[in-house]
Amino acid sequence: MSSCNGKTITQRAAEGPLAKATLYNALNDGRLKAKKFGRRTIILDSDWSDFLESLPEYTPGRKVA
């Protein structure tokens, strides 16, 4: 059985939590890496993990009365 090492933008967006437009923005900003194969853009699992790890930590905000 072979293991998948990457997924297309459509596949990543379908899994969530980010939309295709958000992924394209991250690619264009250089925050997310990808590979090209013909017309397909493939995000490797390792690059996806690196991108998610680079996101800022959640910090609770102030409660509004």
C-alpha positions as CSV (number, residue, x, y, z in Angstrom):
1,M,0.0,0.0,0.0
2,S,1.4,3.4,-1.0
3,S,1.2,6.5,1.2
4,C,0.3,9.9,-0.1
5,N,2.9,12.6,0.4
6,G,0.9,15.5,-0.9
7,K,-2.5,16.9,-1.9
8,T,-3.9,19.4,-4.3
9,I,-5.2,22.7,-3.1
10,T,-8.8,21.5,-3.6
11,Q,-8.1,18.4,-1.5
12,R,-6.5,20.5,1.3
13,A,-9.4,22.9,1.3
14,A,-12.0,20.1,1.4
15,E,-10.3,18.7,4.5
16,G,-10.5,22.1,6.2
17,P,-10.0,24.2,8.1
18,L,-9.0,26.7,5.4
19,A,-10.7,27.7,2.2
20,K,-9.1,27.6,-1.3
21,A,-8.8,31.4,-1.4
22,T,-7.0,31.4,1.9
23,L,-4.6,28.7,0.7
24,Y,-3.8,30.7,-2.5
25,N,-3.3,33.8,-0.4
26,A,-0.8,32.0,1.8
27,L,1.0,30.6,-1.3
28,N,1.2,34.1,-2.9
29,D,2.5,35.6,0.4
30,G,5.2,32.9,0.6
31,R,3.9,31.5,3.9
32,L,2.9,28.2,2.4
33,K,5.2,26.1,0.0
34,A,3.9,24.0,-2.8
35,K,5.1,22.0,-5.9
36,K,3.9,22.2,-9.4
37,F,3.2,19.2,-11.6
38,G,1.8,20.5,-14.9
39,R,-1.2,22.7,-14.0
40,R,-1.6,21.1,-10.6
41,T,-0.4,22.7,-7.4
42,I,0.5,20.1,-4.8
43,I,1.1,20.9,-1.1
44,L,3.4,18.3,0.5
45,D,2.3,16.9,3.9
46,S,5.6,18.3,5.4
47,D,5.0,21.8,4.0
48,W,1.4,21.7,5.3
49,S,2.6,20.7,8.8
50,D,5.2,23.5,8.7
51,F,2.6,26.0,7.6
52,L,0.2,25.0,10.4
53,E,3.0,25.1,13.0
54,S,4.0,28.6,11.8
55,L,0.5,30.0,12.7
56,P,0.3,32.1,15.8
57,E,-0.8,30.5,19.0
58,Y,-4.4,31.2,20.2
59,T,-4.6,33.6,23.1
60,P,-7.9,34.3,24.7
61,G,-9.1,37.8,24.3
62,R,-10.8,40.0,26.8
63,K,-14.4,39.3,27.8
64,V,-16.8,42.0,26.7
65,A,-19.4,42.9,29.2
